[in-house]
Amino acid sequence: MRKPDIRIMPIRPYSFLAALGLIAAFIPSARAQGTPSCECTPPGAEQPLAADTVFHVVEYFDVALCGRIDCSVAPFVYTDFTMRSCGRAPVALPPRTPGRACHIAISQPYLVVDEFALLPTGNDMHLENRPCRRTRFVMRVHEDTLQYAINAMRELIATFEKPTPTQLAQVQLRLDHAPMPFWTDKELLGQVFLCAVYDAGWAARFKALRDQYSFGGTMAEYYEELLGVYHDISRSSSISR
């Protein structure tokens, strides 16, 4: 995967609602359309919103990004951003959750977005932000009609290490002493999730937590996120239990 071929403009914050999945934007005739400028202007906006960054993926497929960019690290970290493709298939690409960090790169013919998540992959099962899911955006063309679309393919890329018997015992002890009825320990939640990935008994406990405890606000969102990762792992059968 090569470094992005990009042009960085002055940075502005930009907020958005989360959206995920497969997108397709068709135009009546590619030959009859002019190439729109690369910008992030939402539909119906009175003023154009110039891009902070433009990714040149392949011919006729550029992507404008508006959001926050941390250029002090390599690769750059992008947060609170929205993207819109330019050229033959101008359409808004699915944005990330506000505050969620991402890496963005070009691996022709794809624009690759690696989305971070808080996972129990640090030393002794401590939480750390690391790439969790990868989305590849690619431009497709229907040769008979010259209609273009942008497709999004998403996959889980996070890997996990199996907890040791000592770690399982430590998590069990912490779980036995977790105060009721409100769940307040994000790190313990991540550790129970990791135990569930490798053990059916722990998986049942992890799924039953929301019936035993009250989850509110960001804790509820984090539980649902981990539950989604668990289901992705279960469907892919990528973990040797």
C-alpha positions as CSV (number, residue, x, y, z in Angstrom):
1,M,0.0,0.0,0.0
2,R,1.6,3.2,-1.1
3,K,1.4,6.6,0.5
4,P,-1.6,8.7,-0.5
5,D,-1.2,11.0,-3.6
6,I,-2.8,14.0,-1.9
7,R,-2.9,17.7,-1.8
8,I,-3.4,19.2,1.6
9,M,-5.3,22.5,2.0
10,P,-5.8,24.6,5.2
11,I,-7.5,22.5,7.8
12,R,-11.0,23.1,9.3
13,P,-13.1,21.1,11.7
14,Y,-16.1,19.4,10.2
15,S,-18.7,17.3,11.9
16,F,-21.1,14.6,10.5
17,L,-23.4,11.7,11.3
18,A,-22.1,8.2,11.0
19,A,-23.1,6.1,7.9
20,L,-21.7,2.7,6.7
21,G,-22.3,0.2,4.0
22,L,-22.4,-0.2,0.2
23,I,-23.0,2.9,-1.9
24,A,-23.6,3.4,-5.6
25,A,-24.1,6.7,-7.5
26,F,-25.1,6.4,-11.1
27,I,-25.1,9.3,-13.7
28,P,-27.2,9.2,-16.9
29,S,-24.3,9.6,-19.2
30,A,-20.6,10.0,-18.3
31,R,-19.9,11.6,-21.6
32,A,-22.5,14.3,-21.2
33,Q,-21.3,15.3,-17.8
34,G,-18.6,17.8,-17.0
35,T,-16.1,16.9,-14.2
36,P,-17.2,18.7,-11.0
37,S,-14.7,20.4,-8.8
38,C,-13.3,18.5,-5.9
39,E,-15.1,19.9,-2.8
40,C,-17.1,18.6,0.2
41,T,-20.2,20.7,-0.3
42,P,-23.2,18.9,1.0
43,P,-26.4,18.9,-1.2
44,G,-28.4,22.0,-0.8
45,A,-25.6,24.1,0.7
46,E,-25.5,27.8,-0.3
47,Q,-21.7,28.1,0.0
48,P,-19.2,25.7,-1.4
49,L,-17.0,23.9,1.1
50,A,-13.4,23.5,-0.3
51,A,-11.5,20.4,0.5
52,D,-8.7,20.1,3.0
53,T,-7.2,17.2,1.2
54,V,-7.7,15.7,-2.3
55,F,-6.8,12.0,-2.9
56,H,-6.0,11.1,-6.5
57,V,-6.8,7.4,-6.6
58,V,-7.1,6.6,-10.4
59,E,-8.2,8.5,-13.4
60,Y,-11.6,9.9,-13.0
61,F,-11.6,9.0,-9.3
62,D,-10.5,11.7,-6.9
63,V,-11.8,12.0,-3.4
64,A,-12.1,15.3,-1.5
65,L,-11.8,15.3,2.3
66,C,-12.9,17.9,4.8
67,G,-11.9,17.4,8.4
68,R,-9.1,17.3,11.0
69,I,-5.7,16.0,10.0
70,D,-2.8,15.2,12.4
71,C,0.3,15.7,10.3
72,S,2.6,15.3,13.2
73,V,2.5,11.5,12.9
74,A,3.2,9.1,10.1
75,P,0.9,7.9,8.6
76,F,-1.4,10.9,9.1
77,V,-4.4,10.5,11.3
78,Y,-7.8,11.8,10.1
79,T,-10.7,12.5,12.5
80,D,-14.1,14.2,12.2
81,F,-14.1,14.1,8.5
82,T,-16.4,13.7,5.5
83,M,-15.4,12.6,2.0
84,R,-16.9,13.1,-1.4
85,S,-15.7,11.6,-4.7
86,C,-15.1,13.8,-7.7
87,G,-15.1,13.1,-11.4
88,R,-17.3,10.5,-13.1
89,A,-19.1,9.4,-10.0
90,P,-19.6,12.3,-7.6
91,V,-21.1,11.0,-4.4
92,A,-20.7,11.4,-0.7
93,L,-18.7,8.5,0.7
94,P,-19.7,7.0,4.1
95,P,-18.2,9.2,6.8
96,R,-16.7,8.0,10.0
97,T,-18.0,8.3,13.5
98,P,-17.2,11.7,15.1
99,G,-14.0,11.5,17.0
100,R,-13.0,8.2,15.5
101,A,-9.4,8.2,14.1
102,C,-8.6,6.7,10.7
103,H,-5.6,6.1,8.4
104,I,-6.2,6.7,4.7
105,A,-4.0,5.4,1.9
106,I,-4.2,4.6,-1.8
107,S,-3.7,1.0,-3.0
108,Q,-4.7,1.3,-6.6
109,P,-7.5,1.1,-7.7
110,Y,-8.7,1.5,-4.1
111,L,-9.0,4.3,-1.6
112,V,-8.3,2.5,1.7
113,V,-9.7,3.7,5.0
114,D,-8.5,2.0,8.2
115,E,-10.8,2.8,11.1
116,F,-9.5,2.7,14.7
117,A,-11.2,1.2,17.7
118,L,-10.4,0.9,21.4
119,L,-9.4,-2.8,21.8
120,P,-7.8,-4.9,24.7
121,T,-4.7,-5.6,22.7
122,G,-2.1,-3.8,24.9
123,N,0.1,-5.3,27.5
124,D,-1.9,-7.5,30.0
125,M,-5.1,-6.8,28.0
126,H,-5.0,-3.1,28.5
127,L,-7.0,-1.0,26.0
128,E,-5.3,0.7,23.1
129,N,-6.5,2.5,19.9
130,R,-5.6,0.4,16.9
131,P,-6.9,-0.3,13.3
132,C,-10.0,-2.4,13.5
133,R,-11.9,-2.3,10.3
134,R,-10.8,-1.5,6.7
135,T,-13.0,-0.1,4.0
136,R,-11.9,-0.2,0.3
137,F,-13.6,2.3,-2.0
138,V,-13.3,1.5,-5.7
139,M,-14.9,3.0,-8.9
140,R,-16.8,0.6,-11.1
141,V,-18.1,1.2,-14.6
142,H,-20.8,-0.6,-16.6
143,E,-19.3,-0.8,-20.0
144,D,-22.6,-1.0,-21.9
145,T,-24.1,2.2,-20.4
146,L,-21.0,4.1,-19.3
147,Q,-22.5,4.5,-15.9
148,Y,-20.2,4.8,-12.9
149,A,-20.5,3.8,-9.3
150,I,-18.4,3.8,-6.1
151,N,-18.5,0.5,-4.2
152,A,-17.4,0.1,-0.6
153,M,-16.0,-3.2,0.7
154,R,-15.6,-3.5,4.5
155,E,-13.6,-6.1,6.5
156,L,-12.3,-6.7,10.0
157,I,-8.5,-6.4,10.2
158,A,-8.0,-6.5,14.0
159,T,-6.1,-9.5,15.4
160,F,-6.2,-10.7,19.0
161,E,-4.1,-12.8,21.3
162,K,-5.7,-15.6,23.4
163,P,-5.8,-14.7,27.2
164,T,-3.7,-16.9,29.4
165,P,-5.2,-18.9,32.3
166,T,-3.9,-16.3,34.7
167,Q,-5.5,-13.5,32.7
168,L,-8.8,-15.3,32.6
169,A,-8.7,-15.7,36.4
170,Q,-7.9,-12.0,36.8
171,V,-10.9,-11.0,34.6
172,Q,-13.1,-13.4,36.5
173,L,-12.1,-11.8,39.8
174,R,-12.8,-8.3,38.5
175,L,-16.1,-9.4,37.0
176,D,-17.2,-11.0,40.3
177,H,-16.6,-7.6,42.1
178,A,-18.1,-5.3,39.4
179,P,-20.6,-3.0,41.1
180,M,-24.3,-3.3,40.2
181,P,-26.4,-2.1,38.5
182,F,-24.4,0.4,36.3
183,W,-21.4,-0.8,34.3
184,T,-18.6,1.8,34.6
185,D,-15.4,-0.1,33.7
186,K,-14.5,0.3,30.0
187,E,-11.3,-1.7,30.3
188,L,-13.0,-4.6,32.0
189,L,-15.6,-4.6,29.3
190,G,-12.9,-5.0,26.7
191,Q,-11.3,-7.8,28.6
192,V,-14.6,-9.7,28.9
193,F,-15.0,-9.3,25.2
194,L,-11.5,-10.7,24.6
195,C,-12.2,-13.7,26.8
196,A,-15.5,-14.2,24.8
197,V,-13.6,-14.3,21.5
198,Y,-11.9,-17.5,22.6
199,D,-14.3,-19.3,24.9
200,A,-18.0,-20.1,24.5
201,G,-18.7,-19.8,28.2
202,W,-17.3,-16.3,28.3
203,A,-19.2,-15.5,25.1
204,A,-22.4,-16.3,26.9
205,R,-21.4,-14.0,29.8
206,F,-20.4,-11.2,27.5
207,K,-23.8,-11.3,25.6
208,A,-25.7,-11.5,28.9
209,L,-24.1,-8.3,30.3
210,R,-26.7,-6.0,29.0
211,D,-29.4,-8.0,30.7
212,Q,-27.5,-7.9,34.0
213,Y,-26.2,-4.3,34.0
214,S,-27.3,-0.9,32.8
215,F,-25.1,0.7,30.1
216,G,-25.5,4.4,29.4
217,G,-24.1,6.9,26.9
218,T,-20.6,6.1,25.5
219,M,-20.4,2.9,27.5
220,A,-23.5,1.5,25.7
221,E,-22.0,2.6,22.4
222,Y,-18.7,0.8,23.3
223,Y,-20.6,-2.4,24.3
224,E,-22.4,-2.4,20.9
225,E,-19.2,-1.8,19.1
226,L,-17.5,-4.7,20.8
227,L,-20.5,-6.9,20.2
228,G,-20.3,-6.1,16.5
229,V,-16.6,-7.0,16.4
230,Y,-17.4,-10.3,18.2
231,H,-20.1,-11.1,15.6
232,D,-17.8,-10.3,12.7
233,I,-15.2,-12.7,14.2
234,S,-17.8,-15.4,14.7
235,R,-19.0,-15.1,11.1
236,S,-15.4,-15.2,9.7
237,S,-14.3,-18.0,11.9
238,S,-10.8,-16.4,11.9
239,I,-10.1,-17.2,15.5
240,S,-8.8,-20.7,16.5
241,R,-10.6,-21.4,19.8
